[in-house]
Amino acid sequence: MESEEAKKQRLQQQEEEANANAKKAEVRRAEEGKARPVQNGCPTPGPINIPGASRSAHPASFLSALASARHIQGVRQIVYPEGVHGPMAELNVNASGGKFRYDRDFLLQFMKVCTEKPDKLPPLDAIGLKHADQ
């Protein structure tokens, strides 16, 4: 029967080997140009491969809008064009630096304009949802 000290040493050795193997794998991926970003000392997971999800390039209009985007300093300081109402002020009474909440009606007024989907957005049926038109 293995002693407690021997078990601790064996477990420590296994952990060290696992860490060394993970580091070797990261070095190999880096050399292949496939390194993953590291967060809190651990590599972050790679992209999820979901069949049916498209990887379309961003249209020029999106990139142009992104280039002119600015951080919102105060949600009450924004001047909206005629016909566009701002978010409910009550939701952001104690909002701190960039942490704003938006009400449903505020977001829905942009529904017809914002039709671009994120590159990695899976089809609704792949995550157990149905499209609103169905």
C-alpha positions as CSV (number, residue, x, y, z in Angstrom):
1,M,0.0,0.0,0.0
2,E,1.3,3.5,-0.9
3,S,2.1,5.9,1.9
4,E,0.5,9.3,2.1
5,E,3.8,11.0,1.3
6,A,4.3,8.8,-1.7
7,K,0.8,9.6,-2.9
8,K,1.5,13.4,-2.5
9,Q,4.8,13.0,-4.5
10,R,3.1,11.0,-7.2
11,L,0.2,13.5,-7.6
12,Q,2.7,16.4,-7.6
13,Q,4.7,14.7,-10.3
14,Q,1.6,14.1,-12.4
15,E,0.5,17.7,-12.0
16,E,4.0,18.9,-13.0
17,E,4.0,16.6,-16.1
18,A,0.5,17.9,-17.1
19,N,1.7,21.5,-16.8
20,A,4.8,20.8,-18.8
21,N,2.7,19.1,-21.5
22,A,0.3,22.0,-21.6
23,K,3.2,24.5,-22.0
24,K,4.7,22.3,-24.8
25,A,1.4,22.3,-26.6
26,E,1.1,26.1,-26.3
27,V,4.7,26.5,-27.6
28,R,3.8,24.2,-30.5
29,R,0.6,26.2,-31.3
30,A,2.6,29.5,-31.1
31,E,5.2,28.1,-33.5
32,E,2.4,27.0,-35.9
33,G,0.8,30.5,-35.6
34,K,-2.2,29.0,-33.8
35,A,-1.5,30.3,-30.2
36,R,-4.6,31.0,-28.1
37,P,-4.8,34.0,-25.8
38,V,-4.0,33.4,-22.2
39,Q,-6.2,34.6,-19.3
40,N,-5.4,34.1,-15.6
41,G,-2.4,31.9,-16.6
42,C,-4.6,29.5,-18.6
43,P,-5.2,29.4,-22.4
44,T,-8.7,30.5,-23.3
45,P,-10.8,28.0,-25.2
46,G,-10.7,28.2,-29.0
47,P,-13.7,29.0,-31.2
48,I,-16.6,26.6,-31.2
49,N,-17.3,24.8,-34.5
50,I,-21.0,24.9,-35.0
51,P,-22.2,23.5,-38.4
52,G,-24.4,26.0,-40.2
53,A,-22.8,29.1,-38.6
54,S,-21.4,31.4,-41.2
55,R,-18.2,33.4,-41.0
56,S,-19.0,36.3,-43.3
57,A,-16.7,39.3,-43.6
58,H,-17.9,42.6,-42.0
59,P,-19.4,44.9,-44.6
60,A,-17.7,48.3,-45.1
61,S,-20.6,50.2,-43.5
62,F,-20.1,48.2,-40.3
63,L,-16.3,48.9,-40.2
64,S,-16.9,52.6,-41.0
65,A,-19.4,52.8,-38.1
66,L,-17.0,51.0,-35.8
67,A,-14.2,53.4,-36.7
68,S,-16.2,56.4,-35.7
69,A,-17.7,54.8,-32.5
70,R,-16.9,56.5,-29.2
71,H,-17.3,55.4,-25.6
72,I,-20.4,56.8,-23.9
73,Q,-19.5,58.9,-20.9
74,G,-23.0,59.6,-19.7
75,V,-26.2,58.1,-21.1
76,R,-28.1,61.4,-20.5
77,Q,-25.5,63.4,-22.5
78,I,-26.4,61.7,-25.8
79,V,-28.5,63.8,-28.2
80,Y,-30.6,61.4,-30.3
81,P,-32.0,62.4,-33.8
82,E,-35.6,63.3,-34.2
83,G,-37.9,60.4,-33.9
84,V,-35.4,58.4,-31.7
85,H,-36.1,58.3,-28.0
86,G,-33.4,57.7,-25.4
87,P,-33.3,54.9,-22.8
88,M,-35.3,55.2,-19.6
89,A,-33.4,57.5,-17.3
90,E,-34.7,55.6,-14.2
91,L,-32.7,52.5,-15.2
92,N,-29.4,54.5,-15.1
93,V,-29.7,56.6,-12.0
94,N,-26.7,55.0,-10.3
95,A,-24.9,53.8,-13.4
96,S,-21.2,53.8,-13.2
97,G,-18.6,54.3,-16.0
98,G,-19.9,52.6,-19.0
99,K,-22.4,50.3,-17.2
100,F,-25.6,51.3,-18.7
101,R,-29.0,49.5,-18.9
102,Y,-31.3,49.9,-21.8
103,D,-35.1,49.3,-21.9
104,R,-36.8,47.0,-24.4
105,D,-38.5,49.9,-26.3
106,F,-35.2,51.7,-26.7
107,L,-33.5,48.7,-28.2
108,L,-36.5,47.6,-30.4
109,Q,-36.5,50.9,-32.2
110,F,-33.2,49.9,-33.8
111,M,-34.4,46.4,-34.9
112,K,-35.0,47.3,-38.5
113,V,-31.6,49.0,-38.8
114,C,-29.4,46.6,-37.0
115,T,-29.6,43.4,-39.1
116,E,-25.9,42.3,-39.0
117,K,-25.3,39.2,-36.9
118,P,-22.1,38.4,-35.1
119,D,-19.8,36.1,-37.0
120,K,-20.0,33.3,-34.5
121,L,-23.7,33.5,-33.8
122,P,-25.1,29.9,-34.1
123,P,-28.4,29.2,-35.9
124,L,-31.3,29.5,-33.4
125,D,-32.3,25.8,-33.8
126,A,-28.7,24.8,-32.9
127,I,-29.3,26.2,-29.4
128,G,-32.9,25.1,-29.0
129,L,-34.7,28.3,-30.0
130,K,-37.2,29.1,-32.8
131,H,-37.2,32.1,-35.0
132,A,-39.9,34.7,-34.1
133,D,-41.5,34.3,-37.5
134,Q,-42.2,30.6,-37.0
